[in-house]
Amino acid sequence: MELPIDHFRLLGVSPSVDAGEVLRALQLRLDKAPEQGFTHETLSQRAELLRLSADLLSDSSLRKEYETALLKGAVGLEVPSRKEIAGLILLWEADASFEAFQLASKRLKPPQAPALGSSREADLILVSALACKEAAKQEKEERRYQSAGMLLKEGIQLLQRMGKLPEERKNLEDDLEQLLPYRILDLLSRDLGDQSSHQEGIRLLDDFVSQRGGLEGRRQKSLRSGLDQSEFEVFFQQIRKFLTVQEQADLFIAWHKEGSDEAGFLAVLALTASGFSRRKPERLNEARQFLKRINFKGLDSFPLLGCLDLLLADVELAKEKFRQSPDEKLCTWLDNYPGDDLAALCDYCRDWLKKDVLPGFRDVDSEEVDLESWFADRDVQNFVEQLERKGALGLAKAGFSFLSSLSSEQSTKDLLLSDDSEQLVEVDDEEIKEDLFNNINDDASAFAINRPFEYLHSSVLRFKDLLTPFKPLKSPFGLILVGTSLGFLAITIFFAPNIYQLVLRRNNSDLTQELTKEELGETKDDLENIDFKQDKESLEEKEVMKVKPLTSDRPDRAEILELLEVWLSSKSTFLSGSMSENLEIVARKHLVEALAKERSKDAALRQRQEIEANITSINIVSRKPRRIEVQAKVNYNDVRLDRSGNTLAQTSIKDLAVTYILGRDADVWRLHAFKN
């Protein structure tokens, strides 16, 4: 047999040592023989091989010839067949464990297999087990975990077949069990092109969790070795990012069927993430039904059901679910939200998606949470309409209009209209959050979800930081629009007519109420009202001419009306696919950018919008040196067309109540925000 090793490595000395050091090394090796239970005959043969190597390296002429042969490419040492087990032991001792295991395994198979029950068989099996254990250890140190696992499996199978060394086999099995999480991580983190490894990693993960008794580790104590619960939580957090949303949903559902409550909750999140990111509302409906079936102590499912109802356009049911929550902190937050219930629900839902639902999947973008795009999606609209026809939603009775201000697509900074300072102030996100909520009771922080399974029951160990915690009271969801302040809530809003096909008009009575003089702190002269018929001049003709900026210190109602008409006509022109030079003159940059984004989406779908919006009345509610609030009624009609001019959708709303906010930049008045 040829050993893949030279005399220097066999003896354990450097090629630069002299004869005296060679002899000292020999004596040390002879005095330190393996104590694992090899037969006396095999140990004697080991000593003979060591002496032969020492004799050659201590003889100057023989050593010179050997070194010359090595330089010419000579490799390996020939060992007589009767001493091959001794040679394998020396190979194992020289840290060539993988080679020793492979050679020993080969000699245990026919036609080279030794006689059953012979000392030769016993020594071969022992050196195989020892070499296998050491080779797997070396592979693990090199982070080749799957390779280490395959070596251990091969060694275990060999010992099982031979029916020998039960203690050594148990040691290998323990090593293999402890290695399992590392193997899973190794396989799942490989290049996506290696699908066979990826699927093997998923299979091992499924087996691992099932053996532990679910994510909670109900059978952890019965396992001989492996991760404790806290270590498992860290491991699970690491591997989630290598799994797709569909893979996780399949695993969580299967584990829930086996009795894992945490898996059931995660299945709801995975189904929601899959549905929202893929625009598949049926998955959200499945998540809602799944969540209703989860019934165990400590889970407040009402806000989550409310979010799912909201995403399926059942606003009234969503409100009802939120109000049914036993969490007083949540109710306090809703009551103190500086806006209406719909805006609060949307902000809660958006932050739930961004912080708790969408992170942790290989194929889901957790940064982009656009509710407007969700409700504008044709598949979503069709699905909701099907539910309506089945009577599954209360939408037709309670409908509403989603506004683009509820989108999270605003820039990091927004313009805020401050009644206190009577000027436009640029405010950073974090400053707004701090100012808005610094008067809310600090006990509200108890509503924070500090760990992902805080939803579940306190007796179960949680997966620390598996989902990003959120605190909707002290740090309101990331969350409440950047344009919010202690003063007036100035929200950038523009019409989203494509969403009207999904949901009906919202009750606007709260916006059209007359404000009293006491509420406004204004004199009678500050309130100016006008009812009129639309000017006969067409909007298209107005758009041809470039309008002049509105620079009056105190614009009258006719000037304000003209600015709003130009805004509506320019917006209509732009969304129909033409250019408009008047937009930047009458509206602030963030409104123009929002329109550009909407037009870009239409262009990608090869669609366009034909909009006609006529103001029928206006009411100047309040006037400040740098801020004017106007309430108007608008007759609104839109038609969505495909590239061939075929009608895809149509909306018509009469006397739509809209609140417009005008702000003054330097000496120019522009539209800052509007809300209907």
Secondary structure as the mmCIF struct_conf table of DSSP 4:
data_model
#
loop_
_struct_conf.conf_type_id
_struct_conf.id
_struct_conf.beg_label_comp_id
_struct_conf.beg_label_asym_id
_struct_conf.beg_label_seq_id
_struct_conf.end_label_comp_id
_struct_conf.end_label_asym_id
_struct_conf.end_label_seq_id
STRN STRN1 GLU A 2 LEU A 3
BEND BEND1 PRO A 4 PRO A 4
HELX_RH_AL_P HELX_RH_AL_P1 HIS A 7 LEU A 11
TURN_TY1_P TURN_TY1_P1 GLY A 12 GLY A 12
TURN_TY1_P TURN_TY1_P2 PRO A 15 SER A 16
HELX_RH_AL_P HELX_RH_AL_P2 ALA A 19 ASP A 31
BEND BEND2 LYS A 32 LYS A 32
BEND BEND3 GLN A 36 GLN A 36
HELX_RH_AL_P HELX_RH_AL_P3 HIS A 40 SER A 58
BEND BEND4 ASP A 59 ASP A 59
HELX_RH_AL_P HELX_RH_AL_P4 SER A 60 LEU A 71
TURN_TY1_P TURN_TY1_P3 LYS A 72 GLY A 73
STRN STRN2 LEU A 77 GLU A 78
HELX_RH_3T_P HELX_RH_3T_P1 SER A 81 LYS A 83
HELX_RH_AL_P HELX_RH_AL_P5 GLU A 84 GLU A 93
TURN_TY1_P TURN_TY1_P4 ALA A 94 ASP A 95
HELX_RH_AL_P HELX_RH_AL_P6 SER A 97 ARG A 107
TURN_TY1_P TURN_TY1_P5 LEU A 108 LEU A 108
BEND BEND5 LYS A 109 LYS A 109
TURN_TY1_P TURN_TY1_P6 PRO A 110 PRO A 111
BEND BEND6 GLN A 112 GLN A 112
HELX_LH_PP_P HELX_LH_PP_P1 ALA A 113 ALA A 115
TURN_TY1_P TURN_TY1_P7 LEU A 116 GLY A 117
HELX_RH_AL_P HELX_RH_AL_P7 SER A 119 GLU A 141
TURN_TY1_P TURN_TY1_P8 GLU A 142 ARG A 143
HELX_RH_AL_P HELX_RH_AL_P8 TYR A 145 MET A 162
TURN_TY1_P TURN_TY1_P9 GLY A 163 GLY A 163
HELX_RH_AL_P HELX_RH_AL_P9 PRO A 166 LEU A 188
TURN_TY1_P TURN_TY1_P10 SER A 189 SER A 189
BEND BEND7 ARG A 190 ARG A 190
TURN_TY1_P TURN_TY1_P11 LEU A 192 GLY A 193
HELX_RH_AL_P HELX_RH_AL_P10 GLN A 195 ARG A 212
TURN_TY1_P TURN_TY1_P12 GLY A 213 ARG A 219
HELX_RH_3T_P HELX_RH_3T_P2 GLN A 220 SER A 222
BEND BEND8 LEU A 223 GLY A 226
HELX_RH_AL_P HELX_RH_AL_P11 GLN A 229 ARG A 240
TURN_TY1_P TURN_TY1_P13 LYS A 241 PHE A 242
BEND BEND9 LEU A 243 LEU A 243
HELX_RH_AL_P HELX_RH_AL_P12 VAL A 245 LYS A 257
TURN_TY1_P TURN_TY1_P14 GLU A 258 GLY A 259
HELX_RH_AL_P HELX_RH_AL_P13 ASP A 261 SER A 277
TURN_TY1_P TURN_TY1_P15 ARG A 278 ARG A 279
HELX_RH_AL_P HELX_RH_AL_P14 PRO A 281 ARG A 293
TURN_TY1_P TURN_TY1_P16 LYS A 297 GLY A 298
HELX_RH_AL_P HELX_RH_AL_P15 PHE A 302 LEU A 311
TURN_TY1_P TURN_TY1_P17 LEU A 312 ALA A 313
HELX_RH_AL_P HELX_RH_AL_P16 VAL A 315 GLN A 324
HELX_RH_AL_P HELX_RH_AL_P17 GLU A 328 ASP A 335
TURN_TY1_P TURN_TY1_P18 ASN A 336 ASN A 336
BEND BEND10 PRO A 338 GLY A 339
HELX_RH_AL_P HELX_RH_AL_P18 ASP A 341 ASP A 351
HELX_RH_PI_P HELX_RH_PI_P1 TRP A 352 VAL A 357
BEND BEND11 LEU A 358 LEU A 358
TURN_TY1_P TURN_TY1_P19 PRO A 359 GLY A 360
TURN_TY1_P TURN_TY1_P20 ARG A 362 ASP A 363
BEND BEND12 SER A 366 GLU A 367
HELX_RH_AL_P HELX_RH_AL_P19 LEU A 371 ALA A 376
HELX_RH_AL_P HELX_RH_AL_P20 ARG A 378 ARG A 389
TURN_TY1_P TURN_TY1_P21 LYS A 390 GLY A 391
HELX_RH_AL_P HELX_RH_AL_P21 LEU A 395 ALA A 398
HELX_RH_3T_P HELX_RH_3T_P3 SER A 404 LEU A 406
BEND BEND13 SER A 407 SER A 408
BEND BEND14 GLN A 410 GLN A 410
BEND BEND15 THR A 412 THR A 412
STRN STRN3 LYS A 413 SER A 418
TURN_TY1_P TURN_TY1_P22 ASP A 419 GLU A 422
STRN STRN4 GLN A 423 ASP A 428
HELX_RH_AL_P HELX_RH_AL_P22 ASP A 429 PHE A 437
TURN_TY1_P TURN_TY1_P23 ASN A 438 ASN A 439
BEND BEND16 ILE A 440 ILE A 440
HELX_RH_3T_P HELX_RH_3T_P4 ASP A 442 PHE A 447
BEND BEND17 ARG A 451 ARG A 451
HELX_RH_3T_P HELX_RH_3T_P5 PRO A 452 TYR A 455
BEND BEND18 LEU A 456 LEU A 456
TURN_TY1_P TURN_TY1_P24 SER A 458 SER A 459
BEND BEND19 VAL A 460 VAL A 460
HELX_LH_PP_P HELX_LH_PP_P2 LEU A 461 ARG A 462
TURN_TY1_P TURN_TY1_P25 LYS A 464 ASP A 465
BEND BEND20 LEU A 466 LEU A 467
STRN STRN5 LYS A 471 LYS A 471
TURN_TY1_P TURN_TY1_P26 PRO A 472 LYS A 474
STRN STRN6 SER A 475 SER A 475
TURN_TY1_P TURN_TY1_P27 PHE A 477 LEU A 479
BEND BEND21 ILE A 480 ILE A 480
TURN_TY1_P TURN_TY1_P28 VAL A 482 GLY A 483
BEND BEND22 LEU A 486 GLY A 487
HELX_RH_3T_P HELX_RH_3T_P6 PRO A 497 GLN A 501
TURN_TY1_P TURN_TY1_P29 LEU A 502 LEU A 502
BEND BEND23 VAL A 503 VAL A 503
HELX_LH_PP_P HELX_LH_PP_P3 ARG A 505 ASN A 507
HELX_RH_AL_P HELX_RH_AL_P23 SER A 509 THR A 512
BEND BEND24 GLN A 513 GLN A 513
HELX_LH_PP_P HELX_LH_PP_P4 GLU A 514 THR A 516
HELX_RH_AL_P HELX_RH_AL_P24 LYS A 517 LEU A 520
TURN_TY1_P TURN_TY1_P30 GLY A 521 GLY A 521
HELX_RH_3T_P HELX_RH_3T_P7 LYS A 524 ASP A 526
STRN STRN7 GLU A 528 ASP A 531
HELX_LH_PP_P HELX_LH_PP_P5 LYS A 533 ASP A 535
BEND BEND25 LYS A 536 GLU A 537
HELX_RH_AL_P HELX_RH_AL_P25 LEU A 539 VAL A 544
BEND BEND26 MET A 545 MET A 545
HELX_LH_PP_P HELX_LH_PP_P6 LYS A 546 PRO A 549
STRN STRN8 LEU A 550 LEU A 550
BEND BEND27 ASP A 553 ARG A 554
HELX_RH_AL_P HELX_RH_AL_P26 ARG A 557 LEU A 575
TURN_TY1_P TURN_TY1_P31 SER A 576 GLY A 577
BEND BEND28 GLU A 581 ASN A 582
HELX_RH_AL_P HELX_RH_AL_P27 LEU A 583 VAL A 586
STRN STRN9 ALA A 587 ALA A 587
HELX_RH_AL_P HELX_RH_AL_P28 LYS A 589 ALA A 604
TURN_TY1_P TURN_TY1_P32 LEU A 605 ARG A 606
STRN STRN10 GLN A 607 LYS A 624
TURN_TY1_P TURN_TY1_P33 PRO A 625 ARG A 626
STRN STRN11 ARG A 627 ASP A 642
TURN_TY1_P TURN_TY1_P34 ARG A 643 SER A 644
STRN STRN12 THR A 647 ASP A 665
TURN_TY1_P TURN_TY1_P35 ALA A 666 ASP A 667
STRN STRN13 VAL A 668 LYS A 675
#
